[in-house]
Amino acid sequence: MTFATRIRDHARHVALADGTRVYLRRLRETDLQRSREFYAALSPRSRYLRLMQQAPRLPPSTLNALRTQLRDPRCRVLVATVARAGSDEIIAGGRIVPAHRRQTCEFALTVIDSWQGRGVGRVILGALLAAARELGYRRTEGYVLPSNFGMLGLARRSRMHLSAMPDDPQVVRLTRTLLTGVRSYRHRPTRRLPAK
């Protein structure tokens, strides 16, 4: 990583409650290999909650979708990092993709297990909501399992509406109307993507 890249990557940051500085940036093509490592570092439970299925390795279809979304101007793929000995460690990631309804996007996010419960999910979700507004979306939605208590709690704190899916009661839909003109990345709270 060059010095200029590091300066640019660290331009947008948020301090967690414990003082840790978390940096927000877009995922790059060069990060795709790290996406496999990120997924491998998740616990089996976190992997299951993220994909809603058992998958010990990151499915090639998911990696291909990420590659496509990086080039799609209607999508936004973000990562949260912390500085580690001259490099950055990716501790969370999220994305928004167009939904099948006009001016609506779907969001998904994942936080590494060792960073869960520290406010990182709120940071990455806030960044996704701000990006969705920038792209002109008026509504966002995500899908989680009822056992995903962490994401359900985050959704409630972020003023999202929770409802059961009519065609699949084992999935909870999270929705929120987006206010236009709000661009802050600070603590403001394709396919169907599980939110975590």
N, C-alpha and C positions, 0 to 999 in steps of 0.2 A: 504494500500500500504506500503510495507516494504521500509526501507531506501535504500537498495541495488537496488530495483526496480526503485525507484525514481531517483537515480543516473544514472542508465542505460537509463531510459526514457528521461532524460535531457541531454544526451551526444550529441545529434544532435539537433542543434537549429539555428534559423535565426532571426535577428533583423529586425522588420518592420521599415518603414520610421519614425514612431513616437517613436521608441525606444523600443516598446513592444517586448519581447522575445517569439518567437513561437517555440515549441518543436515538432519534427517529430519522429514518431515511428510507428511500425506495430500495426494493430488492433489485440487484443487478444480475445480469447473465452469469457473471463470475461467481455469484453466490449459490448457483443451483447445486453444485456439488456439496456445499455446506448444508443445503436443505436436506439431503440424505442424512448427514451427520446429526442435524437438529432433530429429525424424526427419530433416529436411532437412540437419541438421548432421552426420549420421552418414556415414561413408564407404560407398561401394557394398558393400564386403565386410561391414561391420557390419550394413547393412540386410538383406543376403542371409542372414547368420547368424541374425538376429533373426526374420525371417518365413519362412525356408527357401524363398524365392523372390525373383526379381528384382522390385523395386517401387520405382521412383524417387521416388514420392510416397506418403505415408501413406494406405493404402487407407481409403475411407469406412467400410467394415465394421469396421475396427479402431478407428476413432474412435467409431463408434456403440457398439461393445462397451465401450469405456472409459466412455462416458457412462452406460451401463446398469450397469456394475460399480460406479460411484461411488455408486449408490443402493441397491445390493444389500447387505444386512447380512452376507451370507455371504462377501463379497469384501473385499479390501483393496488399494487402489492407493496406492503410496507414491512419493515423490520424494526425492532427495538434492540439496541445493543448496549453493552457496557464495555468500558476500556479495560483491557487486560494485557499488560506487559507488551506494549508496543503494537497490539492489534485489537480488534474488536470481537467480542463474543456475542453472537446472536442469542437473545434470551426469549424473544417472542416474535411472532409474525402474524400478519393479517392481510386480508384482501377484500376488495369489493368488486363485484362483477355485475353486469346488467341482469335484471330479472326479466320475466316474460311480460311484465306490465310496464306501461309507459312511465318514465321518470322514477322508476323503482330499481334499486340495486339490492343485491344480497351480500351479506358480510360473513366472514368467518375469521376466527382468530385462535391462536394457540400460544400458550406460555409454558416454557420449560418448568418441570415439576418443582425444582429447587427455588424457583422465583415466584411460584404461585402464592397468593395471599399477601403480597407485598405492595400491591397497587399497580403492577405492570399491566394487568389486563385493562384497567381503567385508562391507562395512558395510551395503549395501542388502540383501544376502542375509540377514544376521543380523537385520535389521529385519523382513524378510518371515517368517522362521522364528518370531520372537517373536510377530508378529501372528497367524500361523496357530495357535500355541498358545493365544493369548488367545481366538480364535474357536472353540476346542474341537476342532481337527483333531488327529488322532493320526499322520498320515502325509502326506508331501508328495512330489510327483514333478514332474519337468520333462523336457523333450525338447530335445536339441541334435544338431547334425550332428557327425560324427566329426572334421571339420576345425576345429571350434570349440575349439581347444586351450586358450584362456584360460578358458572356462567349465568345461571338463573338469578343468583343474587346480584351479580354485576348488572344484568339487564334491568332488574327492578330499580337499583340505585341510579341507573341511567335513564329512568323514566320511559322504559319500553313497555309495550303492552304484550302480555303473555296469553297465548290461546292454544288450545289443542288443535291439531290438524284434523279436519273432518274425515279425511280418507286414511289417516294413520294416527290413532290416539297415542301411540308410543313416541310421538315426536311433538315437541312444543315449538310453536312459531313465535318469534320475537319480532315486534314491529315498532317502528318509531317514525313519526313525521319529522322531517328535517326543516329547521328554520334557515331561510336563505340569508346571505349576507354575513354569516358568522364564520370566521376563518381561523380562529384560535386553535392551536394544538395543545393548549394546556388542559387542565383537568375538566373538560367538558365531555361531561359524559356523551350460457353456459348451463351449470348444473346447480341443483339445490345443494348448497354447501352447509354442512353442520357448522354451527358457530364456534364450536370448540371440539 
